[in-house]
Amino acid sequence: MKQVAEPDASDVVFDRAVALSRVGGDAELLKEIAILFLDDYPKSLTELHQAVETGDAKRLERSAHGLKGSVSNFGARPVVDAAAELETLGRNQKLVEVEQVLRTLELALAALRPELESL
C-alpha cells in the first residue's frame, strides 16, 4: 500500500491549466464548479469522519470515491491522492491506517480552499 505524504509547500495544490482544460477553457464555469465544491466538500469530510467512527468501510470507500471525482476537476493531486488512498483502504477494509490519511486529506483540502476561493 502506497503511503500518502502530507502536502508541503512544494506540492502543486491547484493546477489552473488542468482545471481550465476540464471545463473547455471556460473560467466562469470553473468558478461555478469551485463554488459548488467549496459548499459541498465539508459534507464529504463529515461523511468520511462518520464512516471512520462507525467502522463503515463501504461508506468510507463510497464517500472517498465521490470526493476524489469532485476534486479531480481541479488538478489537485494531493487531495486526489489522499482520497484515492482512503477509497482503497475502505475497499480493502483496512481502517487501522485511515486516521493519518484522513488528516493528510484535510490538510490538502485546507491548502486547496484559498486557491479555489480566489477564482
N, CA, C and O atoms as a GROMACS GRO file, in nm:
protein
  476
    1MET      N    1   0.083  -0.118   0.000
    1MET     CA    2   0.000   0.000   0.000
    1MET      C    3   0.088   0.124   0.000
    1MET      O    4   0.178   0.138   0.083
    2LYS      N    5   0.062   0.212  -0.092
    2LYS     CA    6   0.139   0.335  -0.105
    2LYS      C    7   0.102   0.430   0.007
    2LYS      O    8  -0.016   0.449   0.037
    3GLN      N    9   0.201   0.490   0.070
    3GLN     CA   10   0.175   0.589   0.175
    3GLN      C   11   0.160   0.727   0.111
    3GLN      O   12   0.241   0.767   0.027
    4VAL      N   13   0.057   0.797   0.151
    4VAL     CA   14   0.034   0.932   0.102
    4VAL      C   15   0.106   1.028   0.195
    4VAL      O   16   0.083   1.028   0.316
    5ALA      N   17   0.192   1.108   0.139
    5ALA     CA   18   0.268   1.204   0.220
    5ALA      C   19   0.182   1.327   0.247
    5ALA      O   20   0.097   1.365   0.167
    6GLU      N   21   0.207   1.389   0.362
    6GLU     CA   22   0.138   1.515   0.390
    6GLU      C   23   0.185   1.619   0.289
    6GLU      O   24   0.303   1.621   0.252
    7PRO      N   25   0.095   1.706   0.244
    7PRO     CA   26   0.134   1.807   0.147
    7PRO      C   27   0.234   1.905   0.207
    7PRO      O   28   0.227   1.937   0.326
    8ASP      N   29   0.326   1.951   0.125
    8ASP     CA   30   0.416   2.057   0.172
    8ASP      C   31   0.414   2.171   0.072
    8ASP      O   32   0.343   2.165  -0.029
    9ALA      N   33   0.489   2.272   0.099
    9ALA     CA   34   0.485   2.394   0.019
    9ALA      C   35   0.518   2.371  -0.128
    9ALA      O   36   0.475   2.447  -0.214
   10SER      N   37   0.594   2.267  -0.158
   10SER     CA   38   0.634   2.243  -0.297
   10SER      C   39   0.525   2.170  -0.377
   10SER      O   40   0.533   2.165  -0.500
   11ASP      N   41   0.425   2.115  -0.310
   11ASP     CA   42   0.318   2.045  -0.381
   11ASP      C   43   0.232   2.144  -0.458
   11ASP      O   44   0.201   2.253  -0.410
   12VAL      N   45   0.194   2.105  -0.580
   12VAL     CA   46   0.101   2.186  -0.657
   12VAL      C   47  -0.038   2.152  -0.605
   12VAL      O   48  -0.089   2.042  -0.628
   13VAL      N   49  -0.098   2.247  -0.536
   13VAL     CA   50  -0.226   2.225  -0.473
   13VAL      C   51  -0.339   2.234  -0.576
   13VAL      O   52  -0.436   2.159  -0.570
   14PHE      N   53  -0.323   2.326  -0.668
   14PHE     CA   54  -0.427   2.353  -0.768
   14PHE      C   55  -0.359   2.380  -0.901
   14PHE      O   56  -0.276   2.470  -0.912
   15ASP      N   57  -0.393   2.302  -1.001
   15ASP     CA   58  -0.334   2.320  -1.134
   15ASP      C   59  -0.437   2.389  -1.222
   15ASP      O   60  -0.526   2.325  -1.279
   16ARG      N   61  -0.423   2.520  -1.233
   16ARG     CA   62  -0.520   2.601  -1.308
   16ARG      C   63  -0.532   2.554  -1.454
   16ARG      O   64  -0.642   2.552  -1.509
   17ALA      N   65  -0.422   2.517  -1.515
   17ALA     CA   66  -0.425   2.473  -1.655
   17ALA      C   67  -0.508   2.345  -1.670
   17ALA      O   68  -0.589   2.333  -1.761
   18VAL      N   69  -0.488   2.251  -1.579
   18VAL     CA   70  -0.566   2.127  -1.582
   18VAL      C   71  -0.714   2.158  -1.558
   18VAL      O   72  -0.801   2.109  -1.629
   19ALA      N   73  -0.740   2.241  -1.458
   19ALA     CA   74  -0.878   2.276  -1.424
   19ALA      C   75  -0.948   2.343  -1.542
   19ALA      O   76  -1.061   2.308  -1.576
   20LEU      N   77  -0.880   2.437  -1.605
   20LEU     CA   78  -0.940   2.505  -1.721
   20LEU      C   79  -0.962   2.410  -1.838
   20LEU      O   80  -1.061   2.420  -1.910
   21SER      N   81  -0.868   2.317  -1.857
   21SER     CA   82  -0.884   2.221  -1.967
   21SER      C   83  -1.005   2.131  -1.944
   21SER      O   84  -1.068   2.086  -2.040
   22ARG      N   85  -1.038   2.103  -1.818
   22ARG     CA   86  -1.152   2.017  -1.786
   22ARG      C   87  -1.285   2.086  -1.813
   22ARG      O   88  -1.388   2.019  -1.827
   23VAL      N   89  -1.285   2.219  -1.822
   23VAL     CA   90  -1.408   2.294  -1.849
   23VAL      C   91  -1.401   2.366  -1.984
   23VAL      O   92  -1.471   2.465  -2.006
   24GLY      N   93  -1.316   2.317  -2.073
   24GLY     CA   94  -1.306   2.374  -2.206
   24GLY      C   95  -1.259   2.518  -2.208
   24GLY      O   96  -1.294   2.594  -2.299
   25GLY      N   97  -1.179   2.556  -2.107
   25GLY     CA   98  -1.125   2.691  -2.103
   25GLY      C   99  -1.220   2.796  -2.049
   25GLY      O  100  -1.189   2.916  -2.049
   26ASP      N  101  -1.337   2.753  -2.002
   26ASP     CA  102  -1.440   2.846  -1.954
   26ASP      C  103  -1.414   2.881  -1.807
   26ASP      O  104  -1.450   2.806  -1.717
   27ALA      N  105  -1.351   2.997  -1.784
   27ALA     CA  106  -1.314   3.039  -1.648
   27ALA      C  107  -1.436   3.060  -1.560
   27ALA      O  108  -1.432   3.035  -1.440
   28GLU      N  109  -1.545   3.108  -1.619
   28GLU     CA  110  -1.668   3.131  -1.541
   28GLU      C  111  -1.727   2.998  -1.494
   28GLU      O  112  -1.773   2.986  -1.380
   29LEU      N  113  -1.726   2.899  -1.580
   29LEU     CA  114  -1.774   2.766  -1.541
   29LEU      C  115  -1.685   2.706  -1.432
   29LEU      O  116  -1.735   2.645  -1.338
   30LEU      N  117  -1.555   2.724  -1.445
   30LEU     CA  118  -1.462   2.676  -1.342
   30LEU      C  119  -1.494   2.740  -1.207
   30LEU      O  120  -1.494   2.673  -1.104
   31LYS      N  121  -1.522   2.869  -1.209
   31LYS     CA  122  -1.557   2.940  -1.087
   31LYS      C  123  -1.684   2.882  -1.025
   31LYS      O  124  -1.691   2.861  -0.904
   32GLU      N  125  -1.784   2.856  -1.107
   32GLU     CA  126  -1.910   2.798  -1.059
   32GLU      C  127  -1.887   2.660  -0.997
   32GLU      O  128  -1.942   2.628  -0.892
   33ILE      N  129  -1.807   2.579  -1.063
   33ILE     CA  130  -1.777   2.445  -1.012
   33ILE      C  131  -1.701   2.455  -0.879
   33ILE      O  132  -1.725   2.378  -0.787
   34ALA      N  133  -1.610   2.551  -0.871
   34ALA     CA  134  -1.533   2.571  -0.748
   34ALA      C  135  -1.626   2.610  -0.634
   34ALA      O  136  -1.612   2.561  -0.522
   35ILE      N  137  -1.722   2.699  -0.660
   35ILE     CA  138  -1.817   2.742  -0.557
   35ILE      C  139  -1.899   2.623  -0.508
   35ILE      O  140  -1.917   2.605  -0.388
   36LEU      N  141  -1.948   2.543  -0.601
   36LEU     CA  142  -2.024   2.424  -0.564
   36LEU      C  143  -1.939   2.328  -0.480
   36LEU      O  144  -1.986   2.274  -0.380
   37PHE      N  145  -1.814   2.309  -0.521
   37PHE     CA  146  -1.726   2.220  -0.447
   37PHE      C  147  -1.701   2.272  -0.306
   37PHE      O  148  -1.708   2.196  -0.209
   38LEU      N  149  -1.673   2.401  -0.294
   38LEU     CA  150  -1.645   2.461  -0.163
   38LEU      C  151  -1.767   2.448  -0.070
   38LEU      O  152  -1.751   2.432   0.051
   39ASP      N  153  -1.886   2.456  -0.126
   39ASP     CA  154  -2.008   2.439  -0.045
   39ASP      C  155  -2.028   2.294  -0.004
   39ASP      O  156  -2.080   2.265   0.104
   40ASP      N  157  -1.986   2.202  -0.090
   40ASP     CA  158  -2.018   2.060  -0.072
   40ASP      C  159  -1.912   1.979   0.003
   40ASP      O  160  -1.948   1.886   0.075
   41TYR      N  161  -1.784   2.013  -0.011
   41TYR     CA  162  -1.683   1.923   0.043
   41TYR      C  163  -1.687   1.906   0.195
   41TYR      O  164  -1.648   1.800   0.244
   42PRO      N  165  -1.732   2.007   0.274
   42PRO     CA  166  -1.742   1.981   0.419
   42PRO      C  167  -1.836   1.864   0.450
   42PRO      O  168  -1.812   1.789   0.546
   43LYS      N  169  -1.942   1.847   0.370
   43LYS     CA  170  -2.032   1.732   0.390
   43LYS      C  171  -1.959   1.602   0.362
   43LYS      O  172  -1.979   1.502   0.432
   44SER      N  173  -1.874   1.603   0.261
   44SER     CA  174  -1.795   1.483   0.230
   44SER      C  175  -1.701   1.449   0.345
   44SER      O  176  -1.686   1.332   0.381
   45LEU      N  177  -1.638   1.551   0.402
   45LEU     CA  178  -1.548   1.527   0.516
   45LEU      C  179  -1.625   1.470   0.635
   45LEU      O  180  -1.577   1.380   0.704
   46THR      N  181  -1.744   1.524   0.659
   46THR     CA  182  -1.828   1.472   0.768
   46THR      C  183  -1.861   1.325   0.743
   46THR      O  184  -1.853   1.243   0.834
   47GLU      N  185  -1.898   1.293   0.620
   47GLU     CA  186  -1.926   1.154   0.582
   47GLU      C  187  -1.806   1.064   0.609
   47GLU      O  188  -1.820   0.955   0.664
   48LEU      N  189  -1.689   1.111   0.570
   48LEU     CA  190  -1.568   1.032   0.590
   48LEU      C  191  -1.541   1.009   0.740
   48LEU      O  192  -1.509   0.898   0.782
   49HIS      N  193  -1.555   1.115   0.819
   49HIS     CA  194  -1.533   1.103   0.963
   49HIS      C  195  -1.634   1.006   1.026
   49HIS      O  196  -1.598   0.924   1.109
   50GLN      N  197  -1.759   1.016   0.985
   50GLN     CA  198  -1.861   0.927   1.039
   50GLN      C  199  -1.833   0.782   0.999
   50GLN      O  200  -1.852   0.690   1.079
   51ALA      N  201  -1.788   0.762   0.877
   51ALA     CA  202  -1.755   0.626   0.832
   51ALA      C  203  -1.642   0.568   0.916
   51ALA      O  204  -1.645   0.451   0.954
   52VAL      N  205  -1.542   0.650   0.945
   52VAL     CA  206  -1.428   0.605   1.027
   52VAL      C  207  -1.476   0.575   1.169
   52VAL      O  208  -1.442   0.471   1.226
   53GLU      N  209  -1.554   0.666   1.226
   53GLU     CA  210  -1.602   0.649   1.364
   53GLU      C  211  -1.686   0.523   1.380
   53GLU      O  212  -1.679   0.456   1.484
   54THR      N  213  -1.766   0.491   1.280
   54THR     CA  214  -1.854   0.375   1.289
   54THR      C  215  -1.791   0.249   1.231
   54THR      O  216  -1.850   0.141   1.237
   55GLY      N  217  -1.671   0.262   1.176
   55GLY     CA  218  -1.603   0.146   1.118
   55GLY      C  219  -1.671   0.096   0.991
   55GLY      O  220  -1.664  -0.023   0.960
   56ASP      N  221  -1.736   0.186   0.918
   56ASP     CA  222  -1.810   0.150   0.797
   56ASP      C  223  -1.719   0.165   0.674
   56ASP      O  224  -1.712   0.272   0.612
   57ALA      N  225  -1.650   0.057   0.641
   57ALA     CA  226  -1.553   0.059   0.531
   57ALA      C  227  -1.620   0.089   0.397
   57ALA      O  228  -1.562   0.161   0.315
   58LYS      N  229  -1.739   0.037   0.375
   58LYS     CA  230  -1.808   0.060   0.247
   58LYS      C  231  -1.844   0.208   0.231
   58LYS      O  232  -1.828   0.265   0.124
   59ARG      N  233  -1.892   0.268   0.339
   59ARG     CA  234  -1.925   0.411   0.335
   59ARG      C  235  -1.800   0.495   0.314
   59ARG      O  236  -1.802   0.594   0.241
   60LEU      N  237  -1.691   0.456   0.377
   60LEU     CA  238  -1.563   0.525   0.358
   60LEU      C  239  -1.522   0.519   0.211
   60LEU      O  240  -1.486   0.621   0.152
   61GLU      N  241  -1.528   0.402   0.153
   61GLU     CA  242  -1.492   0.384   0.012
   61GLU      C  243  -1.579   0.471  -0.078
   61GLU      O  244  -1.528   0.541  -0.166
   62ARG      N  245  -1.709   0.467  -0.056
   62ARG     CA  246  -1.804   0.542  -0.140
   62ARG      C  247  -1.784   0.694  -0.127
   62ARG      O  248  -1.781   0.765  -0.227
   63SER      N  249  -1.770   0.742  -0.003
   63SER     CA  250  -1.752   0.886   0.019
   63SER      C  251  -1.620   0.936  -0.038
   63SER      O  252  -1.615   1.043  -0.099
   64ALA      N  253  -1.514   0.859  -0.017
   64ALA     CA  254  -1.383   0.898  -0.070
   64ALA      C  255  -1.384   0.898  -0.223
   64ALA      O  256  -1.324   0.986  -0.286
   65HIS      N  257  -1.453   0.802  -0.282
   65HIS     CA  258  -1.462   0.796  -0.429
   65HIS      C  259  -1.532   0.920  -0.483
   65HIS      O  260  -1.488   0.979  -0.581
   66GLY      N  261  -1.642   0.960  -0.419
   66GLY     CA  262  -1.715   1.079  -0.463
   66GLY      C  263  -1.631   1.205  -0.452
   66GLY      O  264  -1.630   1.288  -0.542
   67LEU      N  265  -1.562   1.219  -0.340
   67LEU     CA  266  -1.476   1.336  -0.320
   67LEU      C  267  -1.363   1.338  -0.422
   67LEU      O  268  -1.330   1.442  -0.478
   68LYS      N  269  -1.304   1.221  -0.446
   68LYS     CA  270  -1.195   1.211  -0.544
   68LYS      C  271  -1.242   1.258  -0.681
   68LYS      O  272  -1.171   1.331  -0.750
   69GLY      N  273  -1.359   1.216  -0.722
   69GLY     CA  274  -1.414   1.257  -0.851
   69GLY      C  275  -1.437   1.408  -0.859
   69GLY      O  276  -1.406   1.471  -0.960
   70SER      N  277  -1.491   1.464  -0.752
   70SER     CA  278  -1.519   1.608  -0.750
   70SER      C  279  -1.392   1.690  -0.758
   70SER      O  280  -1.384   1.786  -0.834
   71VAL      N  281  -1.293   1.652  -0.680
   71VAL     CA  282  -1.172   1.733  -0.670
   71VAL      C  283  -1.078   1.712  -0.788
   71VAL      O  284  -0.991   1.795  -0.813
   72SER      N  285  -1.095   1.603  -0.860
   72SER     CA  286  -1.007   1.579  -0.975
   72SER      C  287  -1.026   1.686  -1.083
   72SER      O  288  -0.937   1.708  -1.165
   73ASN      N  289  -1.141   1.753  -1.082
   73ASN     CA  290  -1.165   1.862  -1.178
   73ASN      C  291  -1.064   1.976  -1.163
   73ASN      O  292  -1.044   2.053  -1.257
   74PHE      N  293  -1.002   1.986  -1.047
   74PHE     CA  294  -0.913   2.099  -1.020
   74PHE      C  295  -0.765   2.065  -1.033
   74PHE      O  296  -0.680   2.149  -1.002
   75GLY      N  297  -0.732   1.945  -1.078
   75GLY     CA  298  -0.592   1.909  -1.090
   75GLY      C  299  -0.522   1.916  -0.955
   75GLY      O  300  -0.404   1.948  -0.946
   76ALA      N  301  -0.596   1.885  -0.849
   76ALA     CA  302  -0.546   1.895  -0.712
   76ALA      C  303  -0.489   1.760  -0.668
   76ALA      O  304  -0.552   1.686  -0.592
   77ARG      N  305  -0.372   1.729  -0.718
   77ARG     CA  306  -0.312   1.597  -0.698
   77ARG      C  307  -0.302   1.554  -0.552
   77ARG      O  308  -0.335   1.438  -0.524
   78PRO      N  309  -0.259   1.638  -0.457
   78PRO     CA  310  -0.250   1.592  -0.318
   78PRO      C  311  -0.386   1.547  -0.260
   78PRO      O  312  -0.393   1.451  -0.185
   79VAL      N  313  -0.492   1.618  -0.297
   79VAL     CA  314  -0.625   1.582  -0.249
   79VAL      C  315  -0.672   1.454  -0.317
   79VAL      O  316  -0.725   1.364  -0.252
   80VAL      N  317  -0.653   1.446  -0.447
   80VAL     CA  318  -0.693   1.327  -0.522
   80VAL      C  319  -0.621   1.204  -0.468
   80VAL      O  320  -0.682   1.099  -0.448
   81ASP      N  321  -0.490   1.217  -0.444
   81ASP     CA  322  -0.412   1.103  -0.393
   81ASP      C  323  -0.462   1.057  -0.256
   81ASP      O  324  -0.475   0.937  -0.233
   82ALA      N  325  -0.488   1.151  -0.167
   82ALA     CA  326  -0.535   1.115  -0.033
   82ALA      C  327  -0.674   1.051  -0.040
   82ALA      O  328  -0.700   0.953   0.030
   83ALA      N  329  -0.763   1.106  -0.122
   83ALA     CA  330  -0.897   1.049  -0.136
   83ALA      C  331  -0.889   0.909  -0.197
   83ALA      O  332  -0.962   0.819  -0.155
   84ALA      N  333  -0.801   0.891  -0.295
   84ALA     CA  334  -0.784   0.759  -0.356
   84ALA      C  335  -0.733   0.658  -0.254
   84ALA      O  336  -0.775   0.542  -0.253
   85GLU      N  337  -0.642   0.702  -0.168
   85GLU     CA  338  -0.590   0.614  -0.063
   85GLU      C  339  -0.701   0.575   0.034
   85GLU      O  340  -0.710   0.458   0.074
   86LEU      N  341  -0.785   0.670   0.074
   86LEU     CA  342  -0.897   0.638   0.162
   86LEU      C  343  -0.994   0.542   0.094
   86LEU      O  344  -1.046   0.449   0.157
   87GLU      N  345  -1.018   0.564  -0.033
   87GLU     CA  346  -1.106   0.476  -0.109
   87GLU      C  347  -1.052   0.333  -0.107
   87GLU      O  348  -1.127   0.238  -0.085
   88THR      N  349  -0.924   0.319  -0.131
   88THR     CA  350  -0.860   0.187  -0.131
   88THR      C  351  -0.865   0.122   0.008
   88THR      O  352  -0.893   0.003   0.020
   89LEU      N  353  -0.837   0.201   0.111
   89LEU     CA  354  -0.843   0.149   0.248
   89LEU      C  355  -0.983   0.099   0.279
   89LEU      O  356  -1.000  -0.007   0.340
   90GLY      N  357  -1.084   0.174   0.238
   90GLY     CA  358  -1.221   0.131   0.258
   90GLY      C  359  -1.253   0.004   0.182
   90GLY      O  360  -1.312  -0.089   0.237
   91ARG      N  361  -1.213   0.000   0.057
   91ARG     CA  362  -1.238  -0.118  -0.027
   91ARG      C  363  -1.174  -0.242   0.034
   91ARG      O  364  -1.232  -0.350   0.034
   92ASN      N  365  -1.052  -0.225   0.087
   92ASN     CA  366  -0.979  -0.338   0.146
   92ASN      C  367  -1.010  -0.358   0.294
   92ASN      O  368  -0.953  -0.447   0.358
   93GLN      N  369  -1.100  -0.276   0.348
   93GLN     CA  370  -1.141  -0.283   0.487
   93GLN      C  371  -1.022  -0.275   0.583
   93GLN      O  372  -1.014  -0.350   0.681
   94LYS      N  373  -0.931  -0.184   0.554
   94LYS     CA  374  -0.813  -0.161   0.638
   94LYS      C  375  -0.826  -0.027   0.708
   94LYS      O  376  -0.760   0.070   0.671
   95LEU      N  377  -0.911  -0.023   0.807
   95LEU     CA  378  -0.942   0.103   0.872
   95LEU      C  379  -0.840   0.144   0.978
   95LEU      O  380  -0.849   0.253   1.033
   96VAL      N  381  -0.743   0.057   1.008
   96VAL     CA  382  -0.641   0.092   1.106
   96VAL      C  383  -0.555   0.209   1.059
   96VAL      O  384  -0.513   0.291   1.141
   97GLU      N  385  -0.527   0.216   0.932
   97GLU     CA  386  -0.436   0.318   0.878
   97GLU      C  387  -0.508   0.447   0.839
   97GLU      O  388  -0.444   0.541   0.792
   98VAL      N  389  -0.637   0.453   0.857
   98VAL     CA  390  -0.718   0.557   0.796
   98VAL      C  391  -0.702   0.695   0.860
   98VAL      O  392  -0.713   0.796   0.790
   99GLU      N  393  -0.676   0.704   0.989
   99GLU     CA  394  -0.668   0.834   1.057
   99GLU      C  395  -0.562   0.926   0.996
   99GLU      O  396  -0.589   1.044   0.972
  100GLN      N  397  -0.443   0.874   0.972
  100GLN     CA  398  -0.336   0.956   0.916
  100GLN      C  399  -0.368   1.002   0.774
  100GLN      O  400  -0.340   1.116   0.736
  101VAL      N  401  -0.427   0.915   0.696
  101VAL     CA  402  -0.463   0.952   0.558
  101VAL      C  403  -0.574   1.055   0.559
  101VAL      O  404  -0.574   1.147   0.477
  102LEU      N  405  -0.667   1.041   0.651
  102LEU     CA  406  -0.775   1.140   0.663
  102LEU      C  407  -0.717   1.276   0.701
  102LEU      O  408  -0.761   1.379   0.650
  103ARG      N  409  -0.622   1.277   0.790
  103ARG     CA  410  -0.555   1.403   0.830
  103ARG      C  411  -0.483   1.466   0.709
  103ARG      O  412  -0.489   1.587   0.688
  104THR      N  413  -0.415   1.383   0.632
  104THR     CA  414  -0.348   1.431   0.511
  104THR      C  415  -0.449   1.493   0.415
  104THR      O  416  -0.423   1.598   0.356
  105LEU      N  417  -0.563   1.428   0.399
  105LEU     CA  418  -0.669   1.480   0.313
  105LEU      C  419  -0.717   1.616   0.363
  105LEU      O  420  -0.735   1.708   0.284
  106GLU      N  421  -0.738   1.628   0.492
  106GLU     CA  422  -0.785   1.755   0.549
  106GLU      C  423  -0.684   1.867   0.526
  106GLU      O  424  -0.722   1.980   0.494
  107LEU      N  425  -0.557   1.837   0.543
  107LEU     CA  426  -0.453   1.938   0.520
  107LEU      C  427  -0.449   1.980   0.373
  107LEU      O  428  -0.434   2.098   0.342
  108ALA      N  429  -0.461   1.883   0.284
  108ALA     CA  430  -0.459   1.913   0.141
  108ALA      C  431  -0.581   1.997   0.102
  108ALA      O  432  -0.570   2.089   0.021
  109LEU      N  433  -0.697   1.964   0.157
  109LEU     CA  434  -0.818   2.044   0.129
  109LEU      C  435  -0.804   2.185   0.185
  109LEU      O  436  -0.848   2.281   0.122
  110ALA      N  437  -0.744   2.197   0.303
  110ALA     CA  438  -0.723   2.330   0.362
  110ALA      C  439  -0.631   2.415   0.275
  110ALA      O  440  -0.649   2.536   0.266
  111ALA      N  441  -0.534   2.351   0.211
  111ALA     CA  442  -0.443   2.424   0.121
  111ALA      C  443  -0.514   2.460  -0.010
  111ALA      O  444  -0.487   2.564  -0.070
  112LEU      N  445  -0.605   2.374  -0.055
  112LEU     CA  446  -0.677   2.397  -0.180
  112LEU      C  447  -0.783   2.506  -0.167
  112LEU      O  448  -0.805   2.583  -0.261
  113ARG      N  449  -0.846   2.514  -0.054
  113ARG     CA  450  -0.959   2.607  -0.034
  113ARG      C  451  -0.928   2.751  -0.078
  113ARG      O  452  -1.004   2.807  -0.157
  114PRO      N  453  -0.820   2.813  -0.027
  114PRO     CA  454  -0.795   2.952  -0.068
  114PRO      C  455  -0.768   2.966  -0.218
  114PRO      O  456  -0.800   3.069  -0.278
  115GLU      N  457  -0.710   2.863  -0.279
  115GLU     CA  458  -0.686   2.867  -0.424
  115GLU      C  459  -0.819   2.875  -0.499
  115GLU      O  460  -0.833   2.953  -0.593
  116LEU      N  461  -0.914   2.795  -0.456
  116LEU     CA  462  -1.044   2.795  -0.522
  116LEU      C  463  -1.124   2.921  -0.489
  116LEU      O  464  -1.194   2.974  -0.575
  117GLU      N  465  -1.112   2.969  -0.367
  117GLU     CA  466  -1.182   3.091  -0.329
  117GLU      C  467  -1.133   3.211  -0.410
  117GLU      O  468  -1.208   3.306  -0.432
  118SER      N  469  -1.009   3.207  -0.453
  118SER     CA  470  -0.951   3.319  -0.527
  118SER      C  471  -0.998   3.324  -0.673
  118SER      O  472  -0.970   3.421  -0.743
  119LEU      N  473  -1.067   3.222  -0.717
  119LEU     CA  474  -1.117   3.222  -0.854
  119LEU      C  475  -1.226   3.327  -0.866
  119LEU      O  476  -1.282   3.345  -0.974
   0.00000   0.00000   0.00000
